[in-house]
C-alpha cells in the first residue's frame, strides 16, 4: 500500500493547490473543467491528504489547471528527469481550456 503521507505526496499536493489558487480557481471550477470526472469532494480530500491521485487523475488535473506536468513536478521538487533521456521533455498535458484573463 502507498503511504500518502510521504513527503513527495505532500509536496505534490501543495504544488497543485498553489497552482489552482494562483489561477484563482476553486475546487468546484477544477471539477467543472473535468466535467465532474473528478468531483469537488475528491479534489478536497486529495488536497487535505485523505486520498491519493492516480496518474490519470493527475494528468486530468494538470489539463484543467492548464499546466505542464513537468512544471508541477519541478515546483514540488520531484526529480522527474532522473533516469530518463537527457534533454527530453516529460509528459506534456495539453490544456483543453483557454486561460482565464
JOJOBEL-V918411 format. One record per backbone hydrogen bond with DSSP energy under -1.0 kcal/mol. NH is the residue of the N-H (numbers start at 1). CO is the residue of the C=O. If there is no record, write none. Layout:
# JOJOBEL-V918411
nh;co
NH;CO
NH;CO
This chain:
# JOJOBEL-V918411
nh;co
6;3
10;6
11;7
12;8
13;9
14;10
15;11
16;12
17;13
18;14
19;15
20;16
21;17
22;18
23;19
24;21
25;20
30;26
31;27
32;28
33;29
34;30
35;32
36;31
37;34
43;39
44;40
45;41
46;42
47;43
48;44
49;46
50;45
58;54
59;55
60;56
61;57
62;58
63;59
64;60
65;61
67;62
72;68
73;69
74;70
75;71
76;72
77;74
78;73
80;78
84;81
88;85
